[in-house]
Amino acid sequence: MARDSSATKARLLDAALSEFATYGIAGARVDRIAENAQANKRLIYVYYGNKEQLFDAVLRRALETGSQSVPFDVGDLPGYAGAVFDHLVERPALMRLMLWKQLEHPGYTEAEAASYRDKIEAVRQAQEAGRIDPAVDPADLLTLVMGVSQAWFGAAGGEGGAAPAPEQLARHRAAVVESVRRITAPPGRGA
């Protein structure tokens, strides 16, 4: 019976996402990843090199999936922020993965930096065209949009550790969208 390496790689990446989101890079164990993926531990090293390279592959896959699931729309930054919020609600491990990345693996890959530069340039052009408030630097504005989109996932909130009820999520999402609308609205069309 022939092995399906793409299926094995996908299982390894899924198991690694869960492991890294829970334990970070230092705390993650290759044995657990292999066991949860129902794969031979040796395949991790064959396919990905080492644990840090596996983390990079997990992160790259998560970012690619996010970019495909939530395309950047400079013409509707409030809608984009709401879509980012929805994406994170559906994938709670992503925020934990990003926090571990910031703690244990700071810095950015060239692909991440290029993606961010492209978004900043799109914001700058929209500001010059009068579609977005030009009062805030484009990089700062994009950072604020992303920060607002992600804010509820790191906030103490009032949920007591429980998953928010659907009406709470709807309220949070509405706050994200309205906040981004206000910070991006051109003068005369804002708050």
Secondary structure, 3 states (H helix, E strand, C coil): CCCCHHHHHHHHHHHHHHHHHHHHHHHCCHHHHHHHHCCCHHHHHHHHCCHHHHHHHHHHHHHHHHHHHCCCCHHHHHHHHHHHHHHHHHCCHHHHHHHHHHHHCCCCCHHHHHHHHHHHHHHHHHHHCCCCCCCCCHHHHHHHHHHHHHHHHCCCCCCCCCCCCHHHHHHHHHHHHHHHHHHHCCCCCCC
